[in-house]
Amino acid sequence: MPALHLREIASPVGPLTLGVTDEGVCLCEFNGRRAAEGVADLERLTGLGTIDADHPHLERLVGELTRYFTGELRAFTVPLHLPGTEFQRRVWNQLLRIGYGTTCSYLDVAVKLGNPNAVRAVGLANGQNRVAILVPCHRVIDKSGSLRGYGGGLERKKFLLELEGAIPREGVLFSTVIGA
């Protein structure tokens, strides 16, 4: 029976809540309020109930996240399932085009979507991304070059950008352990 399969794992940036459907990954969120809101949003958007059970997409996601955090993986291949509005999906698909180790501004994303006046809407959609790391909202920065906001906190954003080589490493802020 279709369901939203959930798992919590440890990661170098703290615990992550992962969620998949038969279609693909729909949740990779830092634990706490954001994860709980993400699960509630997905239940509402998909009409699926949640279960803590294994799923092939979960196994593949954990493996890919492990390789990402050790620097062995630059592009995720696990399928994604991104329920949202048409505009949100357009923004998230544009985020998927931002290469590993690079950044762009909210204005850059708005321009690529054909509407340079949509910077605030892009920022809002970016903040509503429920698939952190895989849909790389951490790669979007202010046009001035500052890191700006991040739902997981600026220290996590900085860690991810340092890991990818987008900004110089200043020191280890998080552990390098990942696991179930």
C-alpha positions in Angstrom: 0.0 0.0 0.0 1.4 3.5 -0.9 2.8 5.3 2.1 5.3 7.9 3.2 8.3 5.9 4.5 10.3 7.8 7.2 13.7 7.2 8.7 15.9 9.3 11.0 19.7 9.2 10.5 22.7 10.8 12.0 24.8 13.0 9.7 27.7 15.4 9.9 25.2 18.3 10.1 23.1 16.7 12.8 20.1 14.3 12.7 18.1 14.2 9.4 14.6 13.0 8.9 14.3 11.3 5.5 11.1 10.5 3.7 10.3 8.6 0.5 7.3 7.5 -1.5 7.2 5.0 -4.3 8.0 7.9 -6.6 11.1 9.1 -4.8 12.6 11.2 -2.1 10.2 13.8 -0.8 11.9 14.7 2.5 15.4 15.3 3.7 15.1 17.8 6.6 17.0 18.7 9.7 15.2 17.3 12.7 13.0 19.5 14.8 10.1 21.8 13.8 11.1 21.9 10.1 11.0 18.1 9.8 7.7 17.9 11.6 6.2 20.6 9.3 7.6 18.8 6.3 6.0 15.5 7.2 2.6 17.3 7.9 2.9 19.1 4.5 3.6 15.9 2.7 0.7 14.0 4.3 -1.6 16.9 3.3 -0.2 17.2 -0.3 0.0 13.4 -1.0 -2.8 12.0 1.1 -0.4 9.3 2.3 0.0 8.1 5.8 3.5 7.7 7.3 5.2 4.5 8.4 8.7 3.7 9.7 9.6 1.0 7.2 12.4 0.2 4.9 12.1 1.2 1.2 14.6 0.8 -1.6 14.7 4.6 -2.1 15.6 5.1 1.6 18.4 2.6 1.3 19.7 4.3 -1.8 19.4 7.8 -0.3 21.3 6.8 2.9 24.1 5.4 0.7 24.2 8.5 -1.5 24.2 10.8 1.5 27.1 8.8 3.1 29.1 9.2 -0.1 28.2 12.9 -0.4 29.4 13.7 3.1 32.7 11.8 2.5 33.3 13.8 -0.7 32.8 10.8 -3.0 29.5 11.9 -4.5 28.8 15.2 -6.3 25.4 14.5 -7.9 22.5 12.6 -6.4 20.8 10.0 -8.6 18.0 8.8 -6.3 14.6 9.8 -7.8 12.8 12.8 -6.3 9.2 13.4 -5.6 8.6 17.1 -5.1 4.9 17.9 -4.4 4.3 21.6 -4.4 2.8 24.5 -6.4 3.9 24.9 -10.1 6.1 27.9 -9.1 7.7 26.0 -6.3 8.5 23.1 -8.6 10.0 25.5 -11.2 12.2 27.0 -8.5 13.3 23.6 -7.1 14.0 22.3 -10.6 16.2 25.4 -11.2 18.0 24.7 -7.9 18.8 21.2 -9.2 20.8 22.9 -12.0 23.2 24.7 -9.6 26.4 22.7 -9.9 28.3 21.1 -7.0 30.8 23.5 -5.6 29.1 26.6 -7.1 26.6 29.2 -5.8 24.2 31.7 -7.3 22.0 34.4 -6.1 18.2 34.6 -5.6 18.2 37.1 -8.4 20.1 34.7 -10.7 17.4 32.1 -10.1 14.6 34.6 -10.7 16.3 35.7 -14.0 16.6 32.1 -15.1 12.9 31.6 -14.4 12.2 34.6 -16.7 11.1 37.0 -14.0 13.9 39.2 -12.4 11.2 40.8 -10.2 10.4 37.4 -8.5 13.4 37.5 -6.1 11.2 37.4 -3.0 9.0 34.6 -4.4 12.1 32.6 -5.2 13.4 33.1 -1.7 10.1 31.9 -0.3 10.0 28.8 -2.5 13.7 28.2 -1.7 12.8 28.2 2.0 9.9 25.8 1.4 12.1 23.2 -0.1 11.6 20.0 1.9 14.5 18.1 0.3 17.6 19.8 1.8 21.0 18.9 0.4 19.6 17.0 -2.6 17.7 20.0 -3.9 20.6 22.3 -3.1 18.9 25.4 -1.7 22.1 25.9 0.4 23.9 26.9 -2.9 21.7 30.1 -3.1 23.3 33.1 -1.6 22.6 36.9 -1.5 23.7 38.9 -4.5 26.3 40.6 -2.3 27.9 37.2 -1.7 26.7 36.8 1.9 25.3 33.4 2.9 21.9 34.9 4.0 19.2 32.7 5.6 19.0 28.9 5.6 16.3 26.8 7.2 18.9 24.5 8.7 20.9 27.4 10.1 23.8 29.4 8.6 26.4 27.1 10.3 25.0 24.1 8.3 24.8 26.1 5.1 28.4 27.2 5.6 29.5 23.5 6.3 27.8 22.3 3.2 29.3 25.0 1.0 32.8 24.3 2.5 32.3 20.5 2.0 31.6 21.2 -1.7 34.5 23.7 -2.1 32.2 26.6 -2.9 33.8 28.6 0.0 37.1 28.1 1.7 37.1 25.8 4.8 37.5 27.7 8.0 37.4 24.7 10.4 35.3 21.6 11.2 32.0 22.6 12.8 30.3 19.2 12.7 31.3 15.6 13.0 31.9 13.4 9.9 29.8 10.5 11.1 26.7 9.3 9.3 24.5 6.4 10.2 21.1 5.0 11.1 
